[in-house]
Amino acid sequence: MRSIAYVLAALAVFGLAFWAYRENYATQRVLGETRQLQREIGTAQTRLSVLRAEWAYLNRPNRLRELANINFDRLGLLPLRPDQFGRVDEVSYPSVDMLPLMNPIDISTLAVEEPL
């Protein structure tokens, strides 16, 4: 009886060792993937910060003003003035047309059932 218990205990230890071995390698793989994703995120954030810096550099007011002056003949761009803006109450919104009824039903002639 003891030998069966020893064999079962040894099999349980081997089974748990095999499970721990597999879990260890699965964990190492996932940690590697996580490190790779974190590197990619860092690279993307660096690229994004460079793109934001380039966008800010290209949208400098002095540069845009010079471009507008250089291309004035083709584009006709002028500086904005406060009187060019309208108010919300001056906006004419399109009227909402009601959908036509295709099969109207006269409900005044329908019979009403009395409750019991």
Residue frames as a rotation matrix with the C-alpha (Angstrom) as fourth column:
MET 1
0.566 0.825 0.000 0.00
0.825 -0.566 0.000 0.00
0.000 0.000 -1.000 0.00
ARG 2
0.439 -0.486 -0.756 2.86
0.145 -0.792 0.593 2.32
-0.887 -0.370 -0.277 0.81
SER 3
-0.593 -0.718 0.364 4.53
0.462 0.067 0.885 1.64
-0.660 0.692 0.292 -2.51
ILE 4
-0.034 0.671 0.740 1.39
0.975 -0.142 0.173 2.75
0.221 0.728 -0.649 -4.37
ALA 5
0.842 0.318 -0.437 1.33
0.455 -0.853 0.256 5.96
-0.291 -0.414 -0.863 -2.32
TYR 6
0.004 -0.929 -0.369 5.02
0.157 -0.364 0.918 6.55
-0.988 -0.062 0.144 -3.09
VAL 7
-0.599 -0.183 0.779 4.46
0.759 0.180 0.626 5.95
-0.255 0.967 0.031 -6.79
LEU 8
0.393 0.833 0.390 1.46
0.886 -0.457 0.082 8.30
0.247 0.314 -0.917 -6.85
ALA 9
0.720 -0.205 -0.663 3.40
0.249 -0.815 0.523 10.96
-0.648 -0.541 -0.536 -4.92
ALA 10
-0.392 -0.919 0.047 6.34
0.312 -0.085 0.946 10.62
-0.866 0.385 0.320 -7.34
LEU 11
-0.365 0.344 0.865 3.99
0.926 0.033 0.377 10.91
0.101 0.938 -0.330 -10.34
ALA 12
0.748 0.647 -0.150 2.38
0.664 -0.738 0.126 13.98
-0.029 -0.194 -0.981 -8.77
VAL 13
0.312 -0.725 -0.614 5.82
0.130 -0.607 0.784 15.56
-0.941 -0.325 -0.095 -8.25
PHE 14
-0.651 -0.559 0.514 6.80
0.550 0.120 0.827 14.79
-0.524 0.820 0.229 -11.85
GLY 15
0.054 0.776 0.628 3.50
0.973 -0.183 0.142 16.17
0.225 0.603 -0.765 -13.12
LEU 16
0.842 0.254 -0.475 3.87
0.418 -0.864 0.280 19.36
-0.340 -0.435 -0.834 -11.09
ALA 17
-0.105 -0.951 -0.290 7.49
0.201 -0.306 0.930 19.74
-0.974 0.040 0.224 -12.21
PHE 18
-0.572 -0.044 0.819 6.44
0.809 0.134 0.572 19.38
-0.135 0.990 -0.041 -15.86
TRP 19
0.504 0.834 0.227 3.64
0.840 -0.534 0.096 21.93
0.201 0.142 -0.969 -15.34
ALA 20
0.651 -0.329 -0.684 6.02
0.225 -0.777 0.588 24.38
-0.725 -0.536 -0.432 -13.61
TYR 21
-0.454 -0.854 0.254 8.56
0.462 0.018 0.887 23.91
-0.762 0.520 0.387 -16.44
ARG 22
-0.288 0.437 0.852 5.93
0.931 -0.080 0.355 24.74
0.224 0.896 -0.384 -19.09
GLU 23
0.760 0.620 -0.193 4.56
0.650 -0.724 0.234 27.70
0.005 -0.303 -0.953 -17.12
ASN 24
0.222 -0.774 -0.593 8.07
0.313 -0.519 0.795 29.09
-0.923 -0.362 0.127 -16.66
TYR 25
-0.721 -0.528 0.449 8.75
0.563 -0.068 0.824 29.06
-0.405 0.846 0.346 -20.40
ALA 26
0.074 0.818 0.570 5.31
0.922 -0.274 0.274 30.48
0.381 0.505 -0.774 -21.20
THR 27
0.766 0.168 -0.620 5.93
0.499 -0.764 0.409 33.28
-0.405 -0.623 -0.669 -18.70
GLN 28
-0.227 -0.933 -0.278 9.36
0.338 -0.343 0.876 34.00
-0.913 0.105 0.394 -20.18
ARG 29
-0.569 0.080 0.818 7.82
0.821 0.003 0.571 34.16
0.043 0.997 -0.067 -23.68
VAL 30
0.508 0.844 0.172 5.10
0.807 -0.536 0.249 36.57
0.302 0.012 -0.953 -22.55
LEU 31
0.547 -0.388 -0.742 7.64
0.364 -0.688 0.628 38.75
-0.754 -0.614 -0.235 -20.74
GLY 32
-0.581 -0.776 0.246 9.72
0.522 -0.123 0.844 38.89
-0.625 0.619 0.476 -23.92
GLU 33
-0.224 0.600 0.768 6.69
0.890 -0.194 0.412 39.91
0.396 0.776 -0.491 -25.95
THR 34
0.748 0.516 -0.418 5.87
0.656 -0.672 0.344 42.57
-0.103 -0.532 -0.841 -23.36
ARG 35
0.040 -0.823 -0.566 9.40
0.338 -0.522 0.783 44.00
-0.940 -0.223 0.257 -23.53
GLN 36
-0.707 -0.267 0.654 9.18
0.688 -0.046 0.725 44.05
-0.164 0.962 0.216 -27.34
LEU 37
0.232 0.878 0.419 5.83
0.870 -0.380 0.315 45.87
0.436 0.292 -0.851 -27.21
GLN 38
0.690 -0.026 -0.724 7.22
0.492 -0.717 0.494 48.39
-0.532 -0.697 -0.482 -24.72
ARG 39
-0.461 -0.882 -0.100 10.16
0.427 -0.319 0.846 49.07
-0.778 0.347 0.524 -27.05
GLU 40
-0.523 0.333 0.785 7.76
0.808 -0.102 0.581 49.58
0.273 0.937 -0.216 -29.95
ILE 41
0.619 0.769 -0.158 5.62
0.772 -0.561 0.298 51.93
0.141 -0.307 -0.941 -27.86
GLY 42
0.294 -0.608 -0.737 8.73
0.397 -0.624 0.673 53.91
-0.869 -0.491 0.058 -26.88
THR 43
-0.731 -0.561 0.389 9.78
0.550 -0.146 0.822 54.15
-0.404 0.815 0.415 -30.52
ALA 44
-0.108 0.787 0.607 6.29
0.879 -0.210 0.428 55.27
0.465 0.580 -0.669 -31.55
GLN 45
0.722 0.356 -0.594 6.22
0.635 -0.681 0.364 57.91
-0.275 -0.640 -0.718 -28.80
THR 46
-0.216 -0.876 -0.432 9.61
0.375 -0.483 0.791 59.21
-0.902 0.009 0.432 -29.93
ARG 47
-0.727 0.001 0.687 8.41
0.684 -0.084 0.724 59.39
0.059 0.996 0.060 -33.54
LEU 48
0.323 0.937 0.132 5.23
0.884 -0.349 0.312 61.14
0.339 0.016 -0.941 -32.40
SER 49
0.512 -0.183 -0.839 7.16
0.484 -0.745 0.458 63.74
-0.710 -0.641 -0.293 -30.43
VAL 50
-0.658 -0.753 0.016 9.39
0.387 -0.320 0.865 64.38
-0.646 0.575 0.502 -33.48
LEU 51
-0.460 0.558 0.690 6.32
0.807 -0.062 0.587 64.76
0.371 0.827 -0.422 -35.69
ARG 52
0.616 0.684 -0.391 4.74
0.786 -0.564 0.253 67.17
-0.047 -0.463 -0.885 -33.21
ALA 53
0.047 -0.691 -0.722 7.94
0.345 -0.667 0.660 69.23
-0.937 -0.280 0.207 -33.15
GLU 54
-0.827 -0.337 0.451 8.02
0.514 -0.124 0.849 69.28
-0.230 0.933 0.275 -36.96
TRP 55
0.023 0.927 0.373 4.36
0.920 -0.165 0.355 70.31
0.391 0.336 -0.857 -37.08
ALA 56
0.635 0.158 -0.756 4.99
0.579 -0.745 0.330 73.14
-0.512 -0.648 -0.565 -34.62
TYR 57
-0.399 -0.865 -0.303 8.03
0.321 -0.442 0.838 74.22
-0.859 0.237 0.454 -36.66
LEU 58
-0.763 0.122 0.635 6.08
0.637 -0.024 0.770 74.23
0.110 0.992 -0.059 -39.93
ASN 59
0.241 0.951 0.192 3.13
0.833 -0.305 0.463 76.11
0.499 0.049 -0.865 -38.40
ARG 60
-0.498 -0.450 -0.742 5.14
0.745 -0.659 -0.101 79.04
-0.443 -0.603 0.663 -37.08
PRO 61
0.539 0.788 -0.299 3.07
0.529 -0.592 -0.608 82.22
-0.656 0.169 -0.736 -37.59
ASN 62
0.106 -0.553 -0.826 5.99
-0.483 -0.755 0.444 84.07
-0.869 0.353 -0.347 -39.25
ARG 63
-0.849 -0.439 0.295 6.52
-0.010 0.570 0.821 81.24
-0.528 0.694 -0.488 -41.74
LEU 64
-0.207 0.859 0.468 2.82
0.894 0.360 -0.266 81.01
-0.398 0.364 -0.842 -42.58
ARG 65
0.552 0.369 -0.748 2.63
0.142 -0.925 -0.352 84.79
-0.822 0.088 -0.563 -43.00
GLU 66
-0.357 -0.772 -0.525 5.60
-0.531 -0.295 0.795 84.67
-0.769 0.563 -0.304 -45.40
LEU 67
-0.822 0.098 0.561 4.01
0.423 0.765 0.486 81.83
-0.382 0.637 -0.670 -47.37
ALA 68
0.247 0.969 0.007 0.73
0.788 -0.197 -0.584 83.74
-0.564 0.150 -0.812 -47.59
ASN 69
0.390 -0.164 -0.906 2.58
-0.290 -0.956 0.048 86.82
-0.874 0.244 -0.420 -48.86
ILE 70
-0.698 -0.714 -0.054 4.59
-0.316 0.239 0.918 84.82
-0.643 0.658 -0.392 -51.40
ASN 71
-0.832 0.416 0.368 1.47
0.554 0.661 0.506 83.08
-0.033 0.625 -0.780 -52.74
PHE 72
-0.439 0.700 -0.563 -0.88
0.050 -0.606 -0.794 86.08
-0.897 -0.377 0.231 -52.46
ASP 73
-0.552 0.202 -0.809 -1.34
-0.799 -0.405 0.444 86.34
-0.239 0.892 0.385 -56.23
ARG 74
-0.756 0.231 -0.612 -2.46
-0.177 0.828 0.532 82.71
0.630 0.510 -0.585 -56.54
LEU 75
-0.587 0.482 -0.650 -4.40
0.752 0.622 -0.218 82.31
0.299 -0.617 -0.728 -53.29
GLY 76
-0.222 0.486 0.845 -5.53
-0.043 -0.871 0.489 85.79
0.974 0.072 0.215 -52.36
LEU 77
0.161 0.248 -0.955 -5.23
0.875 0.411 0.254 85.07
0.456 -0.877 -0.151 -48.64
LEU 78
-0.062 -0.113 0.992 -5.78
-0.228 -0.966 -0.125 88.01
0.972 -0.234 0.034 -46.31
PRO 79
-0.959 -0.271 -0.088 -5.48
0.033 0.204 -0.979 88.26
0.283 -0.941 -0.186 -42.53
LEU 80
-0.168 0.935 -0.311 -8.65
0.815 0.309 0.489 87.51
0.554 -0.172 -0.815 -40.58
ARG 81
-0.796 0.048 0.604 -10.57
-0.280 -0.913 -0.297 90.39
0.537 -0.405 0.740 -39.04
PRO 82
-0.888 0.456 0.057 -13.15
0.123 0.355 -0.927 90.16
-0.443 -0.816 -0.371 -36.23
ASP 83
-0.210 0.875 -0.437 -15.91
-0.677 -0.452 -0.580 91.56
-0.705 0.174 0.687 -38.45
GLN 84
-0.507 -0.018 -0.862 -15.54
-0.771 0.458 0.443 88.57
0.387 0.889 -0.246 -40.81
PHE 85
-0.956 0.164 -0.243 -17.09
0.249 0.893 -0.375 86.23
0.156 -0.419 -0.895 -38.25
GLY 86
-0.274 0.938 0.212 -20.85
-0.342 -0.301 0.890 85.89
0.899 0.172 0.403 -37.92
ARG 87
-0.564 0.208 0.799 -23.07
-0.800 0.102 -0.591 85.14
-0.205 -0.973 0.109 -34.97
VAL 88
-0.941 0.203 0.269 -24.92
0.206 0.978 -0.021 81.89
-0.267 0.036 -0.963 -34.45
ASP 89
-0.097 0.986 -0.139 -28.32
0.317 -0.101 -0.943 83.59
-0.944 -0.135 -0.302 -34.68
GLU 90
0.021 0.055 -0.998 -27.42
-0.777 -0.627 -0.051 84.75
-0.629 0.777 0.029 -38.21
VAL 91
-0.928 -0.372 0.020 -27.05
-0.292 0.762 0.578 81.19
-0.230 0.530 -0.816 -39.50
SER 92
0.053 0.966 -0.254 -30.03
-0.991 0.019 -0.134 80.08
-0.124 0.258 0.958 -41.55
TYR 93
-0.729 -0.232 0.644 -30.66
-0.283 0.959 0.025 76.41
-0.624 -0.165 -0.764 -40.94
PRO 94
-0.795 0.474 -0.380 -32.64
-0.306 0.227 0.924 74.42
0.524 0.851 -0.035 -43.52
SER 95
-0.082 0.854 0.513 -36.24
-0.996 -0.050 -0.077 73.76
-0.040 -0.517 0.855 -42.61
VAL 96
-0.902 -0.151 0.404 -37.12
-0.208 0.973 -0.099 70.25
-0.378 -0.174 -0.909 -41.56
ASP 97
-0.336 0.800 -0.498 -39.78
-0.848 -0.027 0.529 68.88
0.409 0.600 0.687 -43.89
MET 98
-0.086 0.414 0.906 -42.19
-0.668 0.651 -0.361 66.36
-0.739 -0.636 0.220 -42.49
LEU 99
-0.970 -0.222 0.096 -42.32
-0.102 0.734 0.672 63.05
-0.220 0.642 -0.735 -44.28
PRO 100
-0.347 0.899 -0.265 -45.54
-0.888 -0.224 0.403 62.55
0.303 0.375 0.876 -46.23
LEU 101
-0.342 0.356 0.870 -47.97
-0.456 0.746 -0.485 59.93
-0.822 -0.562 -0.093 -44.94
MET 102
-0.888 -0.059 -0.456 -48.48
-0.445 0.354 0.822 57.29
0.113 0.933 -0.340 -47.58
ASN 103
-0.385 0.781 -0.492 -51.38
0.346 0.616 0.707 55.35
0.856 0.102 -0.508 -45.99
PRO 104
-0.772 0.091 0.628 -53.14
-0.544 -0.606 -0.581 57.58
0.328 -0.790 0.518 -43.46
ILE 105
-0.517 0.618 -0.592 -55.52
0.647 0.735 0.202 55.94
0.560 -0.278 -0.780 -41.00
ASP 106
-0.222 0.548 0.807 -58.47
-0.483 -0.780 0.397 57.82
0.847 -0.301 0.438 -39.55
ILE 107
-0.854 -0.198 -0.481 -58.44
0.262 0.635 -0.726 56.80
0.449 -0.747 -0.491 -35.90
SER 108
-0.738 0.627 0.248 -61.67
-0.641 -0.537 -0.549 58.64
-0.211 -0.564 0.798 -35.03
THR 109
0.186 0.867 -0.463 -63.73
-0.939 0.295 0.176 55.97
0.290 0.402 0.869 -36.81
LEU 110
-0.524 -0.422 -0.740 -61.98
-0.221 0.906 -0.361 52.94
0.823 -0.026 -0.568 -35.35
ALA 111
0.620 0.779 -0.100 -64.00
-0.183 0.267 0.946 50.91
0.763 -0.568 0.308 -32.88
VAL 112
-0.421 -0.701 0.575 -62.69
-0.756 -0.078 -0.649 50.79
0.500 -0.709 -0.498 -29.34
GLU 113
-0.061 0.358 -0.932 -63.05
0.253 0.908 0.333 47.53
0.965 -0.216 -0.146 -27.46
GLU 114
0.452 0.291 0.843 -64.41
-0.711 -0.454 0.537 47.79
0.539 -0.842 0.002 -23.96
PRO 115
-0.693 -0.720 -0.035 -62.42
-0.528 0.540 -0.655 46.06
0.491 -0.436 -0.755 -21.21
LEU 116
-0.054 0.679 -0.732 -64.10
0.199 0.726 0.658 43.16
0.979 -0.110 -0.174 -19.45
